[in-house]
């Protein structure tokens, strides 16, 4: 098996997915599972498509690995390793990938409080955050569109580290008016140092020294006092006039005979009437009743009294015993966006009905995964989110999105509360339609939608080789029985004319063993994996062989060249010829092989070839009758080469002598010493089937090391030259 990087980007950005493409080629026997994995800290951020595959001999597969770097990834060069694993554990080793992480500048701003009521000075705190991956200088500024406010900001600016925050104090000043109503003054706090403009709107409600309500009360009290004085003066003058005209003391008496003193009738002040306010809180999205919230009435008079009430399950609210006057009304609740509006009480009536108050819900979010019934993610599945067919949402917006490589999806800014219809469709799967209800401000996460795969099928052609033909001609076979089996499920069919067949209505997403059988021929098994709702076409004709003799055996390392106990050699080519090449096969993972179709009485030559080993051939005499399985065990000797080079001093660049050169691979160790004059060395006996570690030593101190891999450093004329090796030692 060979693996190589096909493409990878030079520059990447944190938070933005990038793709590494690699190619895996199977040059030997069937491999059941090939899985690429990213090693190290990026393992959890990488997704391979496909996750794993099975490869037949001479088959290749391209993998794409999507990687999303975390926001905290540092700027600069980033190196990581992609490891391609299989049950054979025979590959070109780890694949190194190098990318350059680009600088990402992103900053955000929040300010609190967003609304405040003060006299001449308002103070807020603006918090900035650095959401990028490099430090940046940030600051804030304040802007009054009317130009009446003066601002002071502390500090002027600050260096904020990646993923760090910094608070700034912003003070707005304006001369406080003597009389009048509270005056709202709006200004903006803006973020400095960000690539994108960010700002927050602040409302500064400035209170006068003498509120309009208090001023009105003083005027009314003054008028009332003058009126009382005028009445007393009038009564006094009338009494004096009556005494003068009548000339006697006459009084009006009550039933007890006591005189009535009209001057003692009290004219006490009348207190302001209290009010009761009520209304109903409804969702702006679908007019449904809201709950889990409350209302607050804040007096805009000098007293600043606050009155609160709860929102009931049916959305209604009521606040009693509120003195008449101007108020600021605020509605709030779990999952709701705060709503503000001014209210001026009427002077008549004891109840003020605000009617229906429509509130916006905090936007919601849907996040989840689309999979098949066996748990594999489905990428590029189409998802449409729209209003429920049974609901009467005001917002008819539809959202269309597709799943990622890991089957994940996410939709933000969904209006709440609301009912949504979710439709999911993917090639080879039945379309799913479901209903989802989002309450006010609700986020639904980790949802899982399992799609039902549609039935699959397998189609192909079966043929047999004509005995004695040297041109490889095939004979189409009809009436070959084909049995497809997966677990307890099985279905049978037969080939028709021209050897064609079709296995229909197969449960999808399974691995099937197809057994081909016909009287007079040996059975043939194929392993086929089918997808969802798809037809798998066998690109090559399935060949079955007549029931003749076969050659069997095991291929092992030669015990004379390796001190290893009977280790089988996989992927060895077994070539059988009778003057022309009759056929070939490969040894399995334990070194065993079988070649079928030997004709009785025929003479054959069998050759065994494997990369890194010396080829060997055997003369097979005439095949006797009745010998269905001929045994032939083989031991291969690894081919060897010699390592050449020289050692030079790191400080003087001159030859260094008497350096021990030690090559090791597993339990095998080879060694030599550099020459005494020119520092050259020759180390023979390295085998092509191993990766060697070469260490340069002096007085048991390691001075340098090399990795010699025959796949990357092939021998030329039995030699591998490493050139001059620099070591930290003195010259000869």
N, C-alpha and C positions, 0 to 999 in steps of 0.2 A: 504494500500500500504506500502510495506517495501522496504528500500533501504540500501545497504551495499557496502563497498569498497571490491572488489575482489583482486586487486593487484595494487601496486604503487612502483616505484623504491625508493631505499634508497638514492642513490647519483645521482645527475643530473649536467649537464654542460650548461652554458649559450650558446644560439645560437643553441643548439642541441635538437631537439624535444624529449620529453618523453611522455609516455602513462600512464594514470590512468584508470583502468577498474572497473566499478561498476555494480551491479546487482539490478534491480528493479523488485519486485514481486507484482502482484495484487491479494490480498487475498479476495476482495469483488466484487463489481459490476463493470460494464464496465467503463473504463476511456478513454475519448476521446483523451486527450493530456497529455503526460508525457515528460517533458523537463528538462534535467540536465544542470545546469549553474554554472560556476566558479565565486565566488564572489570576489569583491575587485579589486586590481590593475591588477590581471592576467586575468580579464574577456576578454580583447581584444586579449590576446595571446592564448586563448583556443578555440579548435574546437571539437565539439561533433559529433560522428558518431554512430547511426543516430542522426539527430538534435532533433527529437521528434517522438514519436510513440503513437498509441492507444493500450490499453491492455484490453483483455477480462478477465473475472474472472478466477483465478488460472493460468494466463499466466505470464511468466517472460520474461524480455528483458535485454540483456547485452549491456551496453554503453561503448565505448572507447573514452576518451577525450585526444586529442593530445595537448600538451602545449609546447611552445617554450619561454624560459625565455629571456628577453631583455639583451643586452650586459652589461647594467649597474647594473644588479642584484648583490648584495653584497654576499661575501663568507660566508657560515655558514648555520645554520638551517633556513628553510623557511616553514611557516605554512600558509595554505590557506583552504578555505571552498568550498565544492561542495554542492549546494542546488538542490534538486530534487523537481520540482513543477508540479502541476496538477490542474485541475479545482476543485477537491475535497479538495485540501489543507490538505490531511491527509497523513503524512509520518513519518518516524523516525526522522525528523529534519535534520539539517545541518550535513554533513559528513566532518569530519576533516581529512586533509591530511598533512603529514609532510615529507619533503625531505631535504637533505643536499646538498647545492650548492657548487660544487667543484671549486677550483681555476683554472682559465683559463689564460694562459700566451700567449699573442700575441702582437707582436710589428712590426712596419713597418718603412721603411727608404726612404726618398727622398732627392735628392741633386740638387742644382742649383747654377750656370749654369752648364749644362752638357758639354758644350764646350766653351772655352774661349781662347783668344789670348793675351798674355802678354809677358813681358821681362824676368826678372829673378824670379818673384814671382807671383803665382796664388792663389787667395783666393776664396773659395766656402763656402756655408752654407749648412750643413747637418741637416735635420729636422727629428727627431724620434718621433713616436707616440705610446702610450700605448693603444692598442685596447682590452686589457683584462679587468678583473674585480678586480684586486688587484694591489697595487703599486709595482713597480719593478725598480731596478737600471739598467740604460741603458747608453751606451756610443758608440763612434765610433772609428775606426782605419783606417789608410790609408796604402795601399800596392802598391809599385812600383815594377813590375816584373823584371825590368832591374836593379833596385837598384841605379839609378842616382839621384832621388829626395829625399830631406829631408823634413820632415813634422813636423808641430806643430799644436796641437789640443787644443781648449779651449771651455768649461771646460773638465777635464779628464772624468768625469762621472756625472750623475745626477739621483736623485730619481724622477720618473715620476708617477703621480697619474693616476688612471684608467680614460681612455678616454682623457688624457692630452697629450701635445706635449712639446718638448724641442728642441732648436736650438743649434748646435755646429759649431764653426768656424774652418775650416781646411785650413791651408796655406801650399802650396807646393813650395819649393825653389830649384833652380838650377842655376849655374853660366851661365850668358848670353854669347853666342858666339859672337865673334867680327864680322865675316862675314859669309855669307852663306844664304841658303833658310830657311824659317820658318820650324821648326822641331816639328812635333806632338809628344807629350809624353803622354802615357796613364797610368792611375793609378786607383785603385779601393778604394772606401770608403765603409767599412764594418760596420755592426751593431753588437755591443757587448751587451750581456745580453739576447738575444732572443733564443728561442728553435730552431727555423729554421733559417738557414743562409740567410741574406739579404745583398745585396751590390748594388752599383751604379758605372758605368764606366764613368770616367771623361777624356776628351781629352784636354790637355794643349798644345796649339800651341805656341811654344816659338819663339819670333822674335829676330834676331841678331841685334847687334848695327849698322852694316853696311849691308844692304840688298844686295842680289846678283844683283838686278836690278840697284841699285844706283852705286854699284862697276863697273858694266859693262858700265854704262853711263859715269863715270869718266874716264875709260880707253879709250872709244871712243872719248871723248872730247880731251884728251891728244894727241891721234893719229892724230885727225883732226888739232889740233893746230900746231903740228910738220909739217904736210903736207903743211899747208898754208905758214909757214915760209920758207919751202924748195922751194916752188914755187916763192915766192918773191925774194929769194936769187938767184934763177936761172935766172929770168927775169933781175934782176939787173946786174948779171954777163954777160948775153948775150948783153945787151945794151952797157956796157962798151967795150965789144969786138968789136961791130959794129962801135962805134965811132972811135976806134983806127984804124980799117981796112979801112974805107971809108974816114975818115979825114974830114967829113962834116956833118952838121945836116940835115938829110933827114927824113921826116915823111910821113906816109900814111895818106891821108886826106879823109874826107867824102864828100857827095854831096854839103855841104855848104862851103867846103874848110877848115874846121877846122880839125886839126890833131886828130887822134884816139889814145887815151891813153889806151893801153891794161892793164896797171897796175891798173886802176880804176874799172875793171869788178868785181862785187861782187860774192863771193862764200859763201852766207849765209847758215846756218845750216838747214837741212831738218827735219821738225817735224815728229814724229811717226804717222802713219796712224791710223784713227779710224775704229772700226769694228762694225758690226751689227750681233747679234746672235738671232737665232730663233729655235723653236722646238714645240713639241706637247706633252701635259701631258695626259696620259692614265691610266685607272685603271688596276692594276695588276690582279684583280680578273676576269674581263671579257672584258678588252681592250676597254671599253667605254670611251668616252671623258669626262674629268674632268673639272669642273669650280669652281667658288667661291674660287679662290686661286691666288697665284702669285709666281714669281721667284725672287731671289736675287743673284746678282753676287758681291762677296766681293773680292776686290783686295788683293792679297797676297804680293804686293809690299809695299814699305815703306809708300806710300801715304795712303793706306788703304781705297781708295774710294769705295763706294757702289752704285750699279746700280740696279734698280728694274723694273719689268714689271708685268702686270696683265695677268692671264690666261683667255682667252675668252671662250664663251659658247661652241665652238667646240674643246676646249682643247688647242688651239694654243697660243703661246706667242712670243713676239719679243721685244728685248732691243737694241736701236740704240746708236751710238756715244760712243762706249767703246774703250778706248785705248788698244793697244795690250799689252799682258802680262799675267801672271798667275792669275787665279781666283779660288775661292771656290764657287761652285754653290749649291744653296739651293732652293728646291721647297716646298711650304707650302700651306695650305688651310683648310677651314672648313671641319672637319671630315676626314682629311688626316694626315698620319704620315709623319713628316718632312723627306726629302731625301737630302743627302749631297753627292757631288762628286767633284773632282778636274777637272779643265778645263785649258788647255794650248793653247792659241791662236796660229794659224799658222801665218807666216809672209807674206803670199800672200793671195789675195782675200779680198773682203770687207764684205762678208757674211759667217758666220759660222752656219751651220745647224746641230743642235744636234740630229735631228730625233725624234723618239718616246722615251719619258721618262716615265717609268712605276712606278707608285706610289701605295703604300699600303694604303687602307682606315683604319681608326680607327675601331676596332672591334665593331660590333653592338650587340643589345640585343632584344630578343622577350620575352614579359611577358604578361600574361593574365589569363583568367579563362575559364573553360569549364562547361557549364550548360545545363539544359534541358529547354524546352519552358516555364516552369512555374517559372524558376529562381533558382531551387535547384542545388547545386554544384554536379558535377559528379566526383567521386574519381576513381583513378586507370585507367583513360582513357589513351589509348596508343597514343602518338604523335610522328610522324616521320617527321623531317624537312630535306629536301634535295634540290638539284638544281632544278630549274624550268625546265619543259619539253621543253619550247620554248626558253630558254636562252642557252648560250654557255659558262658557267662558267668554269674556269680552275680547280677549286676546286670541286671535286665530293664527298666530305665528307657528310655522312648522320648522323643526330643526332637523337637518340631515347630517349624518356623520358616518364614519366607518371605523371599524375596530383596528387596533394596531397588531403588530406581529404576535404579541402575547394574548390577543383576544380582548384587550382592555379597551374601554371607551369611557368618556366623561363629557357631560353637558352641563355648563354653568348657566347662571342667570335665568333660571326658570321662574316664571311668575307664580307666587303662592298667595293664599291657598288655591289649589286647582287640581283638576283631574286630567290625566294625560293618557293618550293611547300610544303604545310603543309597538312598532312593527319592525321585525328583524328578519332579513333575508340573506342567504348565502348560497352560492352555487353548489348543487348537490344535496341541499337540505330543504326540508319543508319549512315554509315561511311561518314565523310565530307572531301572533298578535295578542297583546296583553294590555290590561288597564292598570295604571298606577295613580294613587292619590297622594298628593303632597300637602300636608298641613302647613300652616303659616310658618315660614322660615325653616322648613324641614329639609335636611340633606339625607338622601338615601345612598348608602355606600356599600361596596362589596356585594352588589347584586350579582346573581349568577343566572344566566339564561342558557339552558341546554337544548340545542337544536336536534331534531330527529333527522338522521341521515336517510337519504333515499336509497333503494336497492341498487346494487352494482352487478357487473357481469365481467366475464373473461372470455376473450376470443383468440383463436390462433389456428395453427395447422400442424398436423402430425405426418411424419414420413419416416421411411426406413432406407438405410444404405443398401444398394445392390451389391451382393457379395461378388468379389472378383473384379469389380470395376475400379479402375485407377483414376478416373476423372471426377470422383466425388459425386456421381449422379445419385439423386434421391428418388425413392419410389413412394408416391402418395398412398396413404393407407386409409381405407374406409373401415367402419365397424370396429374402431379402436374404442374400448370402454374407458371413460374418463370419470374418476371419482374425486370430487372436491370435498375436502374434510377440514373442519375447523372446530376443535373441541368435540362436543356431542352432535354438532350439526354436520350433515353430509347430503350431497345431492349428486346424481349420476347423469351422464349423457353419453352420446356416441358421436364419432366423426361421420360425416357424410362424404359424398364424392369429393375428390381432390383432397381428402384428409382434413377438411375444415370442421371446426367445432365452435360451439358457443355455450358457455355455462351461464344461465340467466338467473335472475331473482336471488342473488346472493346477499345475505345480510352484510351491510357495509362495515368499513373500519375494522376489518379482521384480516388475519394472515391465514391463507389456505394452503394445504398440501394437495397438489394435483397428482393423482396416480394414473399413469397411462398403462393399460394392459391389453394384450391380444395373444391368443394362443399361438405358440411358436416363437414368441418374442419375449425378451426380458422386460420386466416392469421398469418404468421410469418415473421418478418423483421430481416434482418442481415445487418450490415454495414461492407463492405469489401473495403480495400484500395489496388489498384493494382499498380504494378511498370511498368517498361519499358520493353516491349517485353517479358514478363514472363507469366507463368501460375500459378495462385494461387489455390492450392489444399486445400479444407476444410478438416482438419484432423479429425473432428468429424462429425458424421451423423447429418443432420439437422432434428430435430424432430418437427412435427406439431401435434396438438391435436384436437380431435373431438370437435364439437361445443356443449360443455356441460357447466355446471355452473362454475363460478369463484368466488374466495374469494378476496375482495379488502379492502383496508383501509390505515391508516396512523399510523406510529409509532413515538411517541413523548416522550420527557422527562416528568417524573412525576412532576406535579406542586407542590406537597407537599414536594418534596426534593430539588427542584431548583426554584429559583425565576426568571425564564426565560419564556418568552411568547411563547408557542406553537412551540418550536424548533424541527424540524423533525430529526430523527436519521437515517443516511444512513448505508448501508452494514449490516443490521440486517438479520440473517438467519431466514427464515420462513419455518418450517418443518411441513409437513402434513402427518399424518399416519392414517391408518384404521386397525391397528393391526400390519401391516408392513409399512415401510416408502414408501409412495406413491410418494413423490416428495418434492422439496424444491425450494425456490427462495430467492432473496435478495431485501431489500428495496433500493429505489433510493436515489439520493442526497438530496431530500426534505422529505425523510422518507416514501413515499408512496410505496405500493407493490401491486402485483396482482398474484394470483395463479389460473391457469385454470385447467379444467379437473375433477371437482367434479361431481361424479355420483349422480343422483337423488335417494333419499331414503337411501343413504349410511351415516353411522355415522363416524365422524372424530375427531381426537385430533390435535389441532394446537399449536405448540411450537415456542416461539420467543427467539432467543439467540443472544447475542452480547457481544463482549469482553468489560469488564468494567461495565457491567450491570447484574443485577440479572435476570435469565431466568424466563419466565412465560408461562403457558400452559392454553389453553381453550378447553372445551368440546363442540364440534360443533354437535348439534342434527341432525337428519336425514334431508338431503337436500330436500327441497320441490320442486315440479314440477313448472316450469315457473319462478323460481328465478334465473335468469341468473347471477346476481352479488350480492353476499352476503357481506354486510358491516361488518367490524370488526376493530375498532380503538383500539390501545393499547398504554398504557403509561408505560415506563420502569423506574425502580429505579436504579440509579448507585450503584454498589457494593462499599463498603467502607472498609478501613483498618485503623490501628493505627500506628503512627510513634513513635519509641522508640529510646532513646539514653541518653547521658550524656554530661555535659560541664566540661572542665578542663582548668586550667590557662595556658597561653602561657609561663609565666615566671617560675612557680613552678611546673607545671604538676600535680596540685592537683585540687580536685573538686571545682567548682564554683557554688554557689547557687543564687537564686533569679534573674535568667536571664529570660527575656520574650522570649518565642518561638512563632513566628507568621508565619502561613502558609497562602499563598494567591494564588488564581488562578482566574483571571478575577475579578468579583465582589464578589467572595466568600472569606471570611477571617476566619481562625480558629486560636486560640491562647491558650497557657498554660504558666506555670511558672515552672522552674526547682526546685527540692526539696531543702529544706533548709540545708540538711546535706551532701548528697552524690552527688548532682548536677544532678540527673537523672530526666528525663521528659517522659511523655506519652501524645501524641496528637492524639485523635481519630477523626473519621469522614472524613478522606481523601478519595476521590472517585477515582476509577480506570480509569475513562475516562478523566482525566485532568492531566496536568503537573503542579506541585506545586513549588512555590518559598518559601523556609523556611528561615526566618531571625532571628538571635539571637541578642537581644537588651537589653540595660541597660541605663536607664535615657535618652531614645530617641536617644541613640547612637548605630549605627549598629556595632556589633562586629564580625559577621560572617554570611555567607549565603550559602545555599545549593539548588540545583535543584533536585527535586524528580520526575522522569519520570517512570510511571508504566511499560512502555515498556522495560526500561533498568534496573529498580529496582522492579521486581515483588514481590508482597506480599506473604509471606509464613505463612500459618495458620492465615491470617488476620493481619499480622504484617510486617513492614519494619523497620529494625534496621540500624541506621546510625553510631553506635558506639560512640566513644568519639569525641566531637567537640571542637577544640582548640579556645579559645577566649582570647582577650587582657583585662583581668580583674583579680582582686585579688581573692584569695581563700575564701571559706566560713569562 
